[in-house]
Amino acid sequence: SLDGQSVALELQAALEAIVQPLRAQTPAHRSGQWREVFGRTRLWAPVEEAELAHVQLLDRPGVVARVASTSFIATLPTDRRDDVLGRVRALVTDRPEPIELPYVCELFVWQRLP
């Protein structure tokens, strides 16, 4: 059987499978493009990086609202958005609450150069 963390990661993967095809050209942190911009400037210098684990606890409607609040989901035509959110509802309908959504918060400290 799956432990709690595995179940949460399984849910994250299933949610990602629903939303990823809709992402299109929406900028995302994970692309790393922001690093290129900072790397080309002489205005800032990196100081420190850290990763912090975080678990968001949500009820079923909260998971649906979390997905709905994503910019590229919120701007879909109503019928398409309703379909996506219906798929999310079906995914969480039998899950015990609170539902855990694990994240890694990446912290980047930069110093403005003189």
ROTOR-121110 format. One record per residue (C-alpha): x, z, y. Coordinates in Angstrom, 3 decimals. Example, Ala and Ser with C-alpha at 12.3 -4.5 7.8 and 13.67 -1.06 7.14 Angstrom:
BEGIN
@east->12.300&up->7.800&north->-4.500
@east->13.670&up->7.140&north->-1.060
This chain:
BEGIN
@east->0.000&up->0.000&north->0.000
@east->1.062&up->-0.521&north->3.594
@east->2.141&up->2.394&north->5.732
@east->0.733&up->2.857&north->9.252
@east->3.541&up->0.967&north->10.961
@east->3.262&up->-1.988&north->8.583
@east->-0.494&up->-2.160&north->9.153
@east->0.037&up->-2.103&north->12.926
@east->2.667&up->-4.846&north->12.703
@east->0.356&up->-6.865&north->10.463
@east->-2.360&up->-6.572&north->13.128
@east->0.075&up->-7.609&north->15.880
@east->1.039&up->-10.682&north->13.830
@east->-2.616&up->-11.598&north->13.272
@east->-3.376&up->-11.211&north->17.000
@east->-0.340&up->-13.329&north->17.846
@east->-1.536&up->-16.036&north->15.444
@east->-4.816&up->-16.188&north->17.390
@east->-3.350&up->-16.284&north->20.906
@east->-0.016&up->-18.091&north->20.474
@east->-1.514&up->-21.597&north->20.102
@east->-3.269&up->-21.055&north->23.453
@east->-0.135&up->-19.975&north->25.326
@east->0.929&up->-23.583&north->26.131
@east->3.373&up->-23.575&north->29.058
@east->2.485&up->-20.085&north->30.285
@east->5.735&up->-18.356&north->31.275
@east->6.636&up->-15.497&north->28.969
@east->9.272&up->-12.787&north->29.142
@east->10.408&up->-13.577&north->25.613
@east->11.610&up->-17.054&north->26.653
@east->14.528&up->-15.439&north->28.488
@east->14.230&up->-17.901&north->31.382
@east->14.191&up->-15.023&north->33.855
@east->17.718&up->-14.097&north->32.720
@east->18.963&up->-17.553&north->33.688
@east->17.653&up->-17.106&north->37.223
@east->19.280&up->-13.701&north->37.606
@east->22.472&up->-15.070&north->36.089
@east->22.723&up->-17.747&north->38.780
@east->22.257&up->-15.443&north->41.751
@east->24.926&up->-13.482&north->43.587
@east->22.331&up->-11.067&north->44.938
@east->21.999&up->-8.861&north->41.869
@east->24.220&up->-7.401&north->39.154
@east->23.056&up->-5.928&north->35.843
@east->23.538&up->-2.186&north->35.495
@east->21.785&up->-1.103&north->32.317
@east->19.348&up->-2.212&north->29.623
@east->17.279&up->-0.077&north->27.274
@east->14.496&up->-0.519&north->24.750
@east->11.723&up->2.058&north->24.487
@east->9.150&up->2.140&north->21.697
@east->5.547&up->2.469&north->22.827
@east->2.289&up->2.555&north->20.896
@east->-0.930&up->1.676&north->22.691
@east->-3.954&up->3.440&north->21.147
@east->-7.204&up->1.525&north->21.579
@east->-10.703&up->1.489&north->20.222
@east->-12.086&up->-1.825&north->18.919
@east->-13.540&up->-2.938&north->22.281
@east->-10.209&up->-1.975&north->23.868
@east->-8.319&up->-4.386&north->21.607
@east->-10.720&up->-7.169&north->22.558
@east->-10.358&up->-6.271&north->26.258
@east->-6.565&up->-6.237&north->25.899
@east->-6.581&up->-9.804&north->24.561
@east->-9.201&up->-10.895&north->27.121
@east->-7.009&up->-9.611&north->29.964
@east->-4.166&up->-11.982&north->29.071
@east->-3.994&up->-14.621&north->31.821
@east->-4.152&up->-17.699&north->29.613
@east->-7.084&up->-16.248&north->27.640
@east->-8.971&up->-15.151&north->30.770
@east->-8.774&up->-18.672&north->32.223
@east->-10.094&up->-20.475&north->29.148
@east->-13.481&up->-22.194&north->29.397
@east->-16.198&up->-19.664&north->28.553
@east->-17.100&up->-21.108&north->25.147
@east->-13.450&up->-21.263&north->24.052
@east->-12.728&up->-17.737&north->25.336
@east->-15.833&up->-16.396&north->23.564
@east->-14.629&up->-18.009&north->20.325
@east->-11.168&up->-16.443&north->20.641
@east->-12.567&up->-13.001&north->21.456
@east->-15.019&up->-13.312&north->18.562
@east->-12.057&up->-13.899&north->16.244
@east->-10.357&up->-10.788&north->17.653
@east->-13.560&up->-8.742&north->17.200
@east->-13.786&up->-9.897&north->13.565
@east->-10.149&up->-8.944&north->13.034
@east->-10.635&up->-5.341&north->14.184
@east->-14.239&up->-4.723&north->13.138
@east->-13.377&up->-2.701&north->10.025
@east->-10.199&up->-1.052&north->11.282
@east->-10.209&up->2.710&north->11.771
@east->-9.865&up->3.942&north->15.337
@east->-7.742&up->4.507&north->17.237
@east->-6.074&up->1.177&north->16.593
@east->-2.321&up->1.260&north->17.128
@east->-0.612&up->-1.633&north->18.907
@east->3.147&up->-1.073&north->18.824
@east->5.298&up->-2.504&north->21.587
@east->8.903&up->-2.399&north->22.656
@east->9.280&up->-1.832&north->26.381
@east->12.442&up->-3.499&north->27.620
@east->13.930&up->-1.836&north->30.679
@east->16.388&up->-3.713&north->32.890
@east->18.134&up->-2.043&north->35.806
@east->19.760&up->-4.324&north->38.371
@east->21.622&up->-3.439&north->41.538
@east->21.360&up->-5.438&north->44.724
@east->24.804&up->-6.580&north->45.776
@east->26.014&up->-6.294&north->49.384
